[in-house]
């Protein structure tokens, strides 16, 4: 399912999505390992490690959101430029036609 979601993202966001997915997978493996092991690791240390992993995951998710916002802004800006180019080309063609009519 993650692969299908990644296919719908712009190319600029795919690396961030991939990193976030990997972080989630590592977190799931760590949780499974913690559940299955019976070592004498203090709970405070485990909580600290879990907190660090969660903060890294949150940072990755925030980075993805920021990149998505940048992509949206660039897309809007690109559409504006295309619109301006379209009208400039039309104006240039109209001016060329008028010049042709005057020269005949």
C-alpha positions in Angstrom: 0.0 0.0 0.0 2.9 2.4 0.8 4.2 1.8 -2.8 0.8 2.8 -4.2 0.8 6.0 -2.1 4.3 6.8 -3.2 3.4 6.6 -6.9 0.9 9.5 -6.4 3.5 11.8 -4.9 5.6 14.3 -6.9 9.2 13.2 -7.5 10.5 15.7 -5.1 8.5 14.2 -2.2 9.3 10.5 -2.9 12.6 10.5 -1.0 10.9 12.0 2.1 8.0 9.6 1.9 10.5 6.7 1.6 12.4 7.9 4.6 9.2 8.3 6.7 8.1 4.8 5.7 11.5 3.3 6.7 11.3 5.1 10.0 7.8 3.7 10.7 9.1 0.2 9.8 12.1 0.6 12.1 9.8 1.7 14.9 7.5 -1.3 14.3 10.5 -3.7 14.4 11.8 -2.0 17.6 8.4 -2.3 19.3 8.2 -5.9 18.3 11.7 -6.6 19.6 10.9 -4.8 22.8 7.8 -6.9 23.3 9.6 -10.2 22.7 12.8 -9.6 24.7 13.0 -10.1 28.4 16.3 -8.3 29.0 16.9 -6.1 32.1 16.8 -2.8 30.2 15.5 0.0 32.4 12.1 1.3 31.4 13.4 4.9 31.4 16.0 4.0 28.8 13.4 2.4 26.6 11.1 5.4 26.9 13.9 7.7 26.0 14.8 5.6 22.9 11.1 5.5 21.9 10.8 9.2 22.4 13.9 9.8 20.2 12.5 7.6 17.4 9.1 9.3 17.6 10.7 12.7 17.4 12.7 11.7 14.3 9.6 10.3 12.7 7.8 13.6 13.5 10.6 15.6 12.0 10.5 13.4 8.8 6.7 13.9 8.6 7.1 17.7 9.1 9.7 17.8 6.3 7.4 15.9 4.0 4.6 18.4 4.8 6.9 21.4 4.1 8.1 19.9 0.8 4.5 19.3 -0.2 3.7 22.9 0.5 6.7 24.0 -1.6 5.6 21.8 -4.5 2.1 23.3 -4.3 3.5 26.9 -4.3 5.8 26.1 -7.2 3.0 24.5 -9.2 0.8 27.6 -8.7 3.7 29.8 -9.8 4.4 27.6 -12.8 0.7 27.9 -13.8 0.9 31.7 -13.6 4.0 31.7 -15.8 2.3 29.5 -18.4 -0.7 31.8 -18.4 1.5 34.9 -19.0 3.4 33.1 -21.7 0.2 32.2 -23.5 -1.0 35.8 -23.5 2.4 37.1 -24.6 2.5 34.7 -27.5 -1.0 35.7 -28.5 -0.1 39.4 -28.4 3.1 38.8 -30.4 1.1 36.9 -33.1 -1.5 39.7 -33.2 1.3 42.3 -33.6 2.9 40.2 -36.4 -0.4 40.0 -38.2 -0.9 43.8 -38.0 2.6 44.4 -39.2 2.0 42.1 -42.2 -1.2 43.9 -43.1 0.6 47.3 -42.9 3.4 46.1 -45.1 1.1 44.9 -47.9 
